[in-house]
C-alpha cells in the first residue's frame, strides 16, 4: 500500500485547464451565435425580397 503526500502548494492543473477551456468555449459560442444570427437575418431578408 502506497501513501501519497501532496504539499499545500500543489494544485490540480487539469482542473484549471478545464475551467479555462470552458470559459473559452463560452466566448466562442457567443461569437458564433452572433455571426450566425447575422447570416440568418441576411438570408431571410433576401428571401423576403
Secondary structure in CASP SS format (residue, H / E / C, confidence):
PFRMAT SS
TARGET T0000
AUTHOR 0000-0000-0000
METHOD secondary structure of the structure
MODEL  1
X C 1.00
X C 1.00
X C 1.00
X C 1.00
X C 1.00
X C 1.00
X C 1.00
X C 1.00
X C 1.00
X C 1.00
X C 1.00
X C 1.00
X H 1.00
X H 1.00
X H 1.00
X H 1.00
X H 1.00
X H 1.00
X H 1.00
X H 1.00
X H 1.00
X H 1.00
X H 1.00
X H 1.00
X H 1.00
X H 1.00
X H 1.00
X H 1.00
X H 1.00
X H 1.00
X H 1.00
X H 1.00
X H 1.00
X H 1.00
X H 1.00
X H 1.00
X H 1.00
X H 1.00
X H 1.00
X H 1.00
X H 1.00
X H 1.00
X H 1.00
X H 1.00
X H 1.00
X H 1.00
X H 1.00
X H 1.00
X C 1.00
END
